[in-house]
């Protein structure tokens, strides 16, 4: 494990929240916030300043992509957007965000670790690009929807 | 096919056979009054040398000719001009001879000296009869032409269901030559077993005098396929001279059947049925699509939750191998469910291609290597023949890989070891656009006509597992690329090398630049 990240998660399904709570520590990370809606996620992020956010797309009051967009504005953070929708529109919206990495549900423990690493690297590259002022956002090969 | 009849000459042609020029001239004078065409002959030899007899409707024949008698000529005339009426011209003294001639088939006799009025009246009767017979024959020819040229199936079935007649269209649709099937049981020959009792019942109703309209049945064809036919049926009575019908066993009545038969007139509606089925399928897919939109998120989420819980459970059970083994089994079932769900959702979802320049062989090799698990423990070989073919394409590699995978999967499922699968590429064109033809052949049992026809239908499967969407998805993807896909069975080739692949063949025709 390269680095212990402080991670905030959001999903309207209790099963999924429970999953993150149990699995992420096994991957060497710490869960610092657990929310059931997009608005709740933003509130928590303001308080706990996580290193990474993992959020479902479809949630009551605000969807995960919208939450990621607002988060980028206030406190840029790498976000993994997780969805069972994987329709082109959702994927397009998610991957248009430089801070967002898309992950298709169902999540498998084996792929969660590499996706976290990829999300962080993408975010760091984007930030480096911003500091250099060239505005170029490196694209990382997206996770394509499952068959 | 019979040609339409030539119009009847004004009054027909009369042949006068007499060696006495005065009698000939006299007869000519009388007959010209009625506008007949007249031809004369003085000897028996002259008569027999005549070329054509078609339009001769009457022959006035002198009993005594220099080179023979009317009795000698009559049998020949019956052969040469069976429709012509022969009238013997004779004197009072020779009445017995004339009567003998009548017995031999002469129509009438005329006494010398000739009385014009009875002769004219008699000829008038003959001409009328001739004209009627001709007219009847012409109309029979016309009807025969109609029946034989009709673009619908016409069959006649006897009350014992033996086939009496089928027209050329019925021959063409069923693939059976009339000579092969006439006399056979029409029910067993043409009607699939599951429809026989219903059709037998409707034929019985027809024979009892009912009209049957709009009965649909599949018809069995010579090549084992079925075609859909829409039938109208009714009884016909006392048929004679059925065109093309083979003589029934009774030689005394050739081409003749008296009694009632079933006349069935059918329209080949296979194409219509197919398009109806396609419409139905499209409607079913649209309904599934709507359903999927509604179900997609919730089922996807449910599957995701189930997956998450399974992984958590596996963590809890690390120290309990037996329980962990059960979790593994649930995981397998879960994977299967996920795969089915993905397939159906994928088929119902709109297809958007992401085209990239890509060598085609890399795509099928990727598909092949992704099937490593399926190939494990089996004796399987993949042959490639791509010599001199430019394999560069602009395609969606991910989608095309799916096409190859689905085709390979089917081949692996259908073939017994040792399995040989050959991928052959050739240069081709689609409407003048450069394309690649890819043929994937296996050495399995091949495709039955039924499978060949339905292989690309969604939800059609010969396997016990799976959604039956594999080839339907393949077609969808290939067509989205502007290509074509079809399937057939490679005919067993003579060379042993070719025989290896005498199983199913799937042909892809892909434009090089699919955008």
Interface residues (C-beta under 8 A of the other chain):
Chain A: X13 X15 X16 X18 X19 X22 X23 X26 X58 X84 X85 X87 X88 X105 X106 X107 X108 X109 X144 X146 X147
Chain B: X296 X297 X300 X301 X303 X304 X305 X306 X307 X308 X309 X311 X312 X315 X338 X339 X342 X343 X346 X349 X350 X352 X398 X402
